[in-house]
């Protein structure tokens, strides 16, 4: 059985759920908590593009400029869970 970690959240209230699957091997020897998984995703361009899809330009602007803030980019119901992959 192969496992991975799914990281997901909802953008803003009533927004779409965004999720990305991270191979478990990428998370070996690190504490499994939301902050660690979020950091790993934010450092990987491929995972980030899959996660934010069409909202990626807005996310990049927010991440670069602390003065920029968008309520639509607020993460709600942020979770991680172990899943089986084939």
MMTF fields as JSON, N, C-alpha, C and O atoms, coordinates in Angstrom:
{
  "mmtfVersion": "1.0.0",
  "mmtfProducer": "UNKNOWN",
  "numBonds": 343,
  "numAtoms": 344,
  "numGroups": 86,
  "numChains": 1,
  "numModels": 1,
  "chainsPerModel": [1],
  "groupsPerChain": [86],
  "chainIdList": ["A"],
  "bondAtomList": [4, 2, 8, 6, 12, 10, 16, 14, 20, 18, 24, 22, 28, 26, 32, 30, 36, 34, 40, 38, 44, 42, 48, 46, 52, 50, 56, 54, 60, 58, 64, 62, 68, 66, 72, 70, 76, 74, 80, 78, 84, 82, 88, 86, 92, 90, 96, 94, 100, 98, 104, 102, 108, 106, 112, 110, 116, 114, 120, 118, 124, 122, 128, 126, 132, 130, 136, 134, 140, 138, 144, 142, 148, 146, 152, 150, 156, 154, 160, 158, 164, 162, 168, 166, 172, 170, 176, 174, 180, 178, 184, 182, 188, 186, 192, 190, 196, 194, 200, 198, 204, 202, 208, 206, 212, 210, 216, 214, 220, 218, 224, 222, 228, 226, 232, 230, 236, 234, 240, 238, 244, 242, 248, 246, 252, 250, 256, 254, 260, 258, 264, 262, 268, 266, 272, 270, 276, 274, 280, 278, 284, 282, 288, 286, 292, 290, 296, 294, 300, 298, 304, 302, 308, 306, 312, 310, 316, 314, 320, 318, 324, 322, 328, 326, 332, 330, 336, 334, 340, 338],
  "bondOrderList": [1, 1, 1, 1, 1, 1, 1, 1, 1, 1, 1, 1, 1, 1, 1, 1, 1, 1, 1, 1, 1, 1, 1, 1, 1, 1, 1, 1, 1, 1, 1, 1, 1, 1, 1, 1, 1, 1, 1, 1, 1, 1, 1, 1, 1, 1, 1, 1, 1, 1, 1, 1, 1, 1, 1, 1, 1, 1, 1, 1, 1, 1, 1, 1, 1, 1, 1, 1, 1, 1, 1, 1, 1, 1, 1, 1, 1, 1, 1, 1, 1, 1, 1, 1, 1],
  "groupList": [{"groupName": "UNK", "atomNameList": ["N", "CA", "C", "O"], "elementList": ["N", "C", "C", "O"], "formalChargeList": [0, 0, 0, 0], "bondAtomList": [1, 0, 2, 1, 3, 2], "bondOrderList": [1, 1, 2], "singleLetterCode": "X", "chemCompType": "L-PEPTIDE LINKING"}],
  "groupTypeList": [0, 0, 0, 0, 0, 0, 0, 0, 0, 0, 0, 0, 0, 0, 0, 0, 0, 0, 0, 0, 0, 0, 0, 0, 0, 0, 0, 0, 0, 0, 0, 0, 0, 0, 0, 0, 0, 0, 0, 0, 0, 0, 0, 0, 0, 0, 0, 0, 0, 0, 0, 0, 0, 0, 0, 0, 0, 0, 0, 0, 0, 0, 0, 0, 0, 0, 0, 0, 0, 0, 0, 0, 0, 0, 0, 0, 0, 0, 0, 0, 0, 0, 0, 0, 0, 0],
  "groupIdList": [1, 2, 3, 4, 5, 6, 7, 8, 9, 10, 11, 12, 13, 14, 15, 16, 17, 18, 19, 20, 21, 22, 23, 24, 25, 26, 27, 28, 29, 30, 31, 32, 33, 34, 35, 36, 37, 38, 39, 40, 41, 42, 43, 44, 45, 46, 47, 48, 49, 50, 51, 52, 53, 54, 55, 56, 57, 58, 59, 60, 61, 62, 63, 64, 65, 66, 67, 68, 69, 70, 71, 72, 73, 74, 75, 76, 77, 78, 79, 80, 81, 82, 83, 84, 85, 86],
  "secStructList": [7, 3, 3, 3, 3, 3, 3, 3, 3, 3, 3, 1, 6, 6, 7, 7, 3, 3, 3, 3, 3, 3, 3, 4, 4, 4, 4, 6, 6, 1, 7, 7, 1, 2, 2, 2, 2, 2, 2, 2, 2, 2, 6, 7, 2, 2, 2, 2, 2, 2, 2, 2, 4, 4, 4, 2, 2, 2, 2, 2, 2, 2, 2, 2, 7, 6, 6, 7, 7, 7, 4, 4, 4, 7, 3, 3, 3, 3, 3, 3, 3, 3, 3, 3, 3, 7],
  "xCoordList": [0.842, 0.0, 0.892, 1.824, 0.593, 1.294, 0.399, -0.817, 1.014, 0.243, 0.799, 1.947, -0.033, 0.355, -0.421, -1.299, -0.086, -0.8, -1.554, -0.987, -2.839, -3.644, -3.783, -4.171, -3.465, -3.598, -4.742, -4.75, -5.699, -6.825, -7.321, -7.091, -8.003, -8.625, -9.632, -9.652, -10.461, -11.443, -10.962, -10.588, -10.976, -10.584, -11.793, -12.779, -11.713, -12.805, -14.049, -14.073, -15.047, -16.305, -17.081, -17.32, -17.471, -18.265, -17.477, -18.063, -16.166, -15.34, -15.121, -15.571, -14.425, -14.106, -13.063, -12.247, -13.103, -12.078, -10.873, -11.011, -9.715, -8.465, -7.718, -7.631, -7.184, -6.426, -5.263, -5.26, -4.285, -3.109, -2.641, -2.722, -2.147, -1.643, -0.12, 0.497, 0.474, 1.927, 2.411, 1.948, 3.336, 3.854, 4.426, 5.127, 4.124, 4.563, 6.078, 6.585, 6.795, 8.267, 8.78, 9.856, 8.035, 8.443, 8.314, 8.866, 7.581, 7.304, 7.99, 7.654, 8.946, 9.661, 10.497, 11.088, 10.54, 11.348, 10.966, 11.805, 9.717, 9.226, 7.941, 7.211, 7.654, 6.4, 5.218, 5.234, 4.211, 3.048, 2.026, 1.119, 2.18, 1.165, 0.897, 1.672, -0.18, -0.614, 0.444, 0.672, 1.089, 2.082, 3.248, 3.72, 3.718, 4.843, 4.427, 5.172, 3.247, 2.778, 2.547, 2.917, 1.945, 1.737, 3.072, 3.186, 4.073, 5.397, 6.003, 6.56, 5.899, 6.437, 5.769, 6.446, 4.455, 3.723, 4.14, 4.331, 4.279, 4.614, 6.024, 6.332, 6.879, 8.243, 8.362, 9.442, 7.296, 7.32, 6.403, 5.185, 6.982, 6.203, 5.125, 4.032, 5.419, 4.449, 3.25, 2.106, 3.507, 2.416, 1.604, 0.377, 2.297, 1.626, 0.695, -0.431, 1.166, 0.339, -0.881, -1.975, -0.694, -1.821, -2.817, -4.026, -2.317, -3.162, -4.01, -5.217, -3.388, -4.096, -4.706, -5.589, -4.249, -4.769, -4.873, -3.857, -6.069, -6.246, -6.054, -5.976, -5.977, -5.771, -4.284, -3.945, -3.399, -1.971, -1.402, -0.637, -1.729, -1.194, -1.577, -0.755, -2.824, -3.255, -2.484, -2.079, -2.289, -1.543, -0.112, 0.4, 0.533, 1.918, 2.009, 2.945, 1.049, 1.033, 0.891, 1.59, -0.008, -0.216, 1.025, 1.392, 1.675, 2.851, 4.037, 4.839, 4.15, 5.27, 5.11, 6.089, 3.885, 3.63, 2.701, 1.504, 3.264, 2.469, 1.336, 0.35, 1.47, 0.428, -0.783, -1.886, -0.581, -1.689, -2.46, -1.865, -3.741, -4.548, -5.873, -6.509, -6.279, -7.545, -8.328, -7.85, -9.519, -10.343, -10.69, -10.889, -10.761, -11.062, -9.946, -10.177, -8.744, -7.626, -7.425, -6.473, -8.303, -8.219, -8.542, -9.531, -7.701, -7.913, -8.838, -8.559, -9.933, -10.894, -10.833, -10.497, -11.148, -11.23, -9.964, -10.038, -8.813, -7.527, -7.275, -7.336, -6.993, -6.79, -5.674, -5.314, -5.141, -4.277, -4.815, -5.361, -4.66, -5.085, -4.261, -3.797, -4.084, -3.35, -4.299, -5.411, -3.853, -4.693, -3.907, -2.677, -4.61, -3.977, -3.939, -4.926, -2.794, -2.663, -2.311, -1.741, -2.658, -2.379, -1.181, -0.805],
  "yCoordList": [-1.174, 0.0, 1.244, 1.351, 2.179, 3.453, 4.513, 4.509, 5.417, 6.487, 7.843, 7.967, 8.837, 10.22, 11.083, 10.603, 12.35, 13.296, 14.257, 14.836, 14.418, 15.385, 16.633, 16.555, 17.78, 19.069, 19.796, 19.911, 20.282, 20.96, 22.12, 22.175, 23.037, 24.168, 24.794, 24.509, 25.644, 26.397, 27.847, 28.416, 28.433, 29.84, 30.717, 30.682, 31.5, 32.396, 31.626, 30.397, 32.327, 31.677, 31.267, 32.077, 30.015, 29.517, 29.309, 29.033, 29.433, 29.248, 27.777, 26.895, 27.536, 26.171, 25.574, 26.289, 24.253, 23.559, 23.351, 22.889, 23.687, 23.475, 22.363, 22.356, 21.429, 20.361, 19.937, 20.148, 19.337, 18.832, 17.596, 17.54, 16.6, 15.373, 15.432, 15.677, 15.202, 15.248, 13.835, 13.218, 13.3, 11.959, 11.885, 12.795, 10.81, 10.663, 10.745, 11.211, 10.304, 10.344, 11.771, 11.971, 12.759, 14.161, 14.635, 15.673, 13.872, 14.298, 13.424, 13.492, 12.605, 11.76, 12.619, 13.617, 12.231, 12.894, 14.346, 15.138, 14.698, 16.032, 15.852, 14.886, 16.753, 16.646, 16.841, 17.726, 16.019, 16.115, 17.069, 16.65, 18.326, 19.286, 20.232, 20.286, 20.963, 21.793, 22.816, 23.031, 23.444, 24.477, 23.9, 24.535, 22.71, 22.077, 21.708, 21.955, 21.12, 20.721, 21.96, 21.962, 23.007, 24.249, 24.818, 25.25, 24.821, 25.336, 24.509, 25.069, 23.194, 22.326, 22.624, 22.715, 22.775, 23.073, 24.433, 24.581, 25.416, 26.772, 26.873, 27.83, 25.902, 25.9, 25.107, 25.069, 24.484, 23.641, 24.242, 24.266, 24.724, 25.41, 24.523, 25.002, 23.242, 22.333, 22.131, 22.211, 21.867, 21.681, 22.967, 22.931, 24.089, 25.381, 25.668, 26.127, 25.396, 25.617, 24.703, 25.122, 23.447, 22.518, 22.952, 22.801, 23.48, 23.878, 25.109, 25.107, 26.154, 27.417, 27.582, 28.417, 26.806, 26.841, 28.278, 28.968, 28.742, 30.075, 31.212, 32.373, 30.901, 31.949, 32.145, 32.94, 31.425, 31.501, 32.921, 33.313, 33.712, 35.082, 35.913, 36.666, 35.777, 36.506, 36.037, 36.843, 34.722, 34.186, 34.724, 35.132, 34.729, 35.225, 36.685, 37.07, 37.492, 38.904, 39.033, 39.83, 38.256, 38.311, 37.844, 38.437, 36.788, 36.243, 37.205, 37.269, 37.95, 38.87, 40.177, 40.74, 40.655, 41.978, 41.851, 41.605, 42.02, 41.876, 42.907, 42.689, 44.019, 45.047, 44.618, 45.124, 43.682, 43.202, 42.15, 41.209, 42.294, 41.301, 41.14, 42.124, 39.916, 39.636, 38.657, 37.559, 39.043, 38.154, 36.876, 35.823, 36.974, 35.785, 34.745, 33.572, 35.161, 34.222, 33.681, 32.941, 34.039, 33.507, 32.02, 31.605, 31.216, 29.774, 29.369, 29.645, 28.717, 28.205, 26.682, 26.103, 26.034, 24.569, 23.9, 22.958, 24.389, 23.855, 22.504, 22.407, 21.463, 20.128, 19.38, 19.696, 18.381, 17.397, 16.03, 15.847, 15.073, 13.709, 12.72, 13.023, 11.545, 10.465, 9.748, 9.382, 9.546, 8.847, 7.738, 7.777, 6.751, 5.671, 6.06, 6.557, 5.832, 6.134, 4.857, 3.923, 4.832, 3.639, 3.832, 2.923],
  "zCoordList": [0.0, 0.0, 0.0, 0.796, -0.903, -0.957, -0.34, -0.533, 0.402, 1.024, 0.623, 0.196, 0.77, 0.514, 1.494, 2.211, 1.511, 2.361, 1.459, 0.532, 1.745, 1.01, 1.87, 3.036, 1.289, 1.957, 1.262, 0.036, 2.026, 1.397, 2.255, 3.463, 1.593, 2.28, 1.34, 0.142, 1.898, 1.121, 1.082, 2.107, -0.115, -0.253, 0.025, -0.711, 1.085, 1.444, 1.861, 1.803, 2.268, 2.676, 1.442, 0.546, 1.403, 0.287, -0.989, -2.036, -0.925, -2.114, -2.422, -1.69, -3.51, -3.907, -2.977, -2.396, -2.843, -2.073, -2.98, -4.112, -2.487, -3.205, -2.486, -1.258, -3.251, -2.611, -3.489, -4.702, -2.847, -3.543, -2.787, -1.56, -3.532, -2.928, -2.94, -3.976, -1.772, -1.613, -1.326, -0.367, -2.134, -1.85, -0.435, 0.006, 0.263, 1.652, 1.782, 2.802, 0.776, 0.837, 1.01, 1.575, 0.538, 0.689, 2.129, 2.496, 2.95, 4.319, 5.359, 6.542, 4.935, 5.892, 6.837, 6.424, 8.08, 9.102, 9.373, 9.804, 9.127, 9.491, 10.297, 10.076, 11.216, 11.966, 11.018, 10.162, 11.18, 10.303, 10.909, 11.628, 10.616, 11.012, 9.85, 8.896, 9.93, 8.813, 8.412, 7.221, 9.38, 9.062, 8.265, 7.322, 8.626, 7.92, 6.501, 5.553, 6.351, 5.021, 4.155, 2.981, 4.709, 3.961, 3.481, 2.334, 4.348, 3.98, 2.843, 1.899, 2.927, 1.881, 0.544, -0.48, 0.545, -0.687, -1.238, -2.445, -0.367, -0.817, -1.396, -2.107, -1.101, -1.626, -2.932, -3.523, -3.387, -4.582, -5.649, -5.478, -6.736, -7.777, -8.397, -8.698, -8.591, -9.196, -8.282, -8.729, -6.993, -6.036, -5.875, -5.782, -5.844, -5.688, -6.867, -6.675, -8.08, -9.269, -9.264, -9.642, -8.834, -8.762, -7.694, -7.867, -6.612, -5.49, -5.796, -5.554, -6.325, -6.53, -7.913, -8.108, -8.857, -10.228, -10.739, -10.825, -11.079, -11.654, -10.655, -11.057, -9.364, -8.349, -8.019, -7.143, -8.716, -8.42, -8.528, -7.647, -9.554, -9.604, -8.373, -7.851, -7.913, -6.713, -5.479, -4.641, -5.382, -4.242, -4.249, -3.206, -5.411, -5.501, -5.072, -4.371, -5.484, -5.092, -3.582, -2.956, -3.001, -1.555, -0.805, 0.209, -1.292, -0.618, -0.688, 0.243, -1.787, -1.96, -1.2, -0.712, -1.101, -0.528, 0.674, 0.525, 1.856, 3.087, 3.163, 3.867, 2.448, 2.461, 1.64, 1.847, 0.702, -0.118, 0.663, 1.189, 0.742, 1.452, 0.73, 0.353, 0.542, -0.113, 0.74, 1.027, 1.144, 1.963, 1.208, 1.814, -0.123, -0.919, -0.851, -1.147, -0.468, -0.375, 1.037, 1.282, 1.964, 3.317, 3.289, 2.686, 3.946, 3.945, 5.085, 6.252, 4.74, 5.71, 5.676, 4.642, 6.777, 6.848, 6.314, 5.526, 6.746, 6.296, 6.971, 8.196, 6.182, 6.74, 6.021, 4.887, 6.711, 6.071, 6.45, 7.538, 5.55, 5.867, 5.072, 3.973, 5.631, 5.006, 4.052, 4.433, 2.8, 1.83, 1.155, 1.118, 0.623, -0.119, -1.589, -2.132, -2.232, -3.657, -4.412, -3.849, -5.684, -6.481, -7.358, -8.098]
}
